[in-house]
Amino acid sequence: MKVIFFLFVIVFVKIDARVFVGKCRKIPAPVVEHFEFKNYMGVWYEILWYDDEYETFDECLQFTYEDTSTCDSEKTFKTQLKLQSPTDNYEEQQKYYGVGKQFDGGKLGTGTIYPTAPNYFVLATDYCNYSFVWDCFNVNATHYNERMWYFDRQPNPSSIPRKVQSLISKHFDKRYVRKTYHGDKCRY
């Protein structure tokens, strides 16, 4: 039985996101407490991310968050992800849509339906330039998937904010941090 489980884990690792042995750790840094929801809305570009084990060929990633709140007591938003891929020579732009909700502070939930719990944690942002987001989920009793992203309001920022550099160096394995392409072939 253990052999079958081990083979399942090996296959899963090869066809899905990078998994690590163990269970999700606690949030590695404090979540933004006094989160300015309206200032967070708008366009963000993925600059750095925690690598998946397989190549996704997703480049030119642009996220748009739009406030859909109808009252002050519940903050909701819709999301749009645009990306291009070198596998089709950057000719086609793919779009994905979702919805989201703010829970407490910088704890956000996103998905294709309104989430019941947060699954994205904003660990740092200045709203005008950068955002650093983390999430983690337990795949099974022995493995977990951890992700992080550095987003910026510009597709090619001149430098990485010190806060982002500090979070990455203190809490993440730099071997798995990748840069997203935002070059001449991207159409925004």
Summary of the structure (lengths in Angstrom):
residues: 188
radius of gyration: 17.2
end to end distance: 49.8
largest distance: 53.3
contacts: 518
relative contact order: 0.23
helix: 18%
strand: 38%
